[in-house]
Amino acid sequence: MARSLILPSPETLAGSWRLYREDDRAQACELVLAVQAPSLGGDLECVAGWLGERPARWEPTPDGLWLYGVEGSGIVHLNRQGNDLYQARLASGVVLVLERLQP
């Protein structure tokens, strides 16, 4: 039986996350998904080092979430891998992992 994907609300994804290369979890960048706007906080310069530009906002999708740049263009789509776990493969082949920080 086919399952429909459900668009999560920004409130369910808001909070503190860490973004890191799949092969280097120790070098994680903190990323804070905020509901207002929805905007981003945390170590955005660290994140920009991997993405090539600084993300400014985010948006949930049925299968993951988008990070957008200042101009509003999509930088990267992270695909949902499980509860509180997302991944994206960059053009360079690097796999980035986004994982929620537990309170």
C-alpha positions in Angstrom: 0.0 0.0 0.0 1.4 3.4 -0.9 2.0 6.0 1.7 1.4 9.7 1.3 4.1 12.0 2.5 3.0 14.6 5.0 4.3 18.1 5.1 5.7 18.6 8.7 4.9 21.9 10.4 7.9 24.3 11.0 7.1 23.9 14.8 7.9 20.2 14.7 11.4 20.8 13.2 12.3 24.0 15.1 15.2 23.7 17.5 18.9 23.0 17.6 20.5 20.7 15.0 24.1 19.8 14.0 25.2 19.6 10.4 28.4 17.6 9.6 30.1 15.7 6.9 29.1 12.0 7.0 32.8 11.1 7.4 33.6 13.7 10.1 31.0 14.0 12.8 33.5 15.7 15.1 33.5 18.8 12.9 29.8 19.6 13.3 28.3 23.0 12.8 25.3 24.1 15.0 22.3 25.1 13.1 19.1 26.5 14.7 15.9 26.2 12.9 13.6 29.0 14.1 9.9 29.2 13.5 9.8 33.0 12.9 10.2 33.7 9.2 11.3 30.6 9.3 14.9 31.8 9.9 18.2 30.1 10.7 20.6 30.7 13.5 23.7 29.0 14.9 27.1 28.9 13.2 26.0 29.9 9.7 29.6 30.7 8.6 30.6 27.1 9.4 27.6 25.9 7.4 28.5 28.2 4.5 31.9 26.6 4.4 30.3 23.4 3.1 27.4 24.9 1.1 29.3 27.7 -0.6 27.0 30.4 0.6 25.4 31.4 3.9 21.9 30.0 4.4 19.3 32.5 5.5 16.0 30.6 5.8 14.6 27.2 5.6 11.3 25.4 4.6 10.0 21.9 5.4 9.0 19.7 2.5 7.1 16.4 2.5 10.4 14.5 2.0 12.9 16.7 3.8 13.8 20.4 4.1 15.2 23.2 2.0 17.9 25.7 3.0 17.7 28.9 1.1 20.2 31.7 0.5 19.8 35.4 1.1 18.4 35.9 -2.4 15.8 33.2 -1.9 17.3 30.6 -4.1 17.6 27.0 -2.9 21.0 26.0 -1.7 20.5 22.4 -0.7 17.6 20.0 -0.1 18.2 17.6 2.7 16.3 14.3 2.4 14.6 12.8 5.4 16.3 9.6 6.5 14.4 9.0 9.7 13.2 10.8 12.8 15.4 13.8 13.3 17.9 12.8 10.6 18.4 14.3 7.1 21.1 13.9 4.4 22.2 15.7 1.3 24.8 14.7 -1.3 26.5 17.8 -2.6 27.7 18.2 -6.2 31.3 17.5 -4.9 30.1 14.0 -3.7 30.3 15.0 0.0 27.4 13.8 2.0 26.1 16.2 4.7 24.1 14.9 7.7 21.6 17.1 9.6 20.8 15.6 13.0 18.7 17.1 15.8 20.5 17.8 19.1 18.7 16.2 22.0 17.8 18.5 24.9 
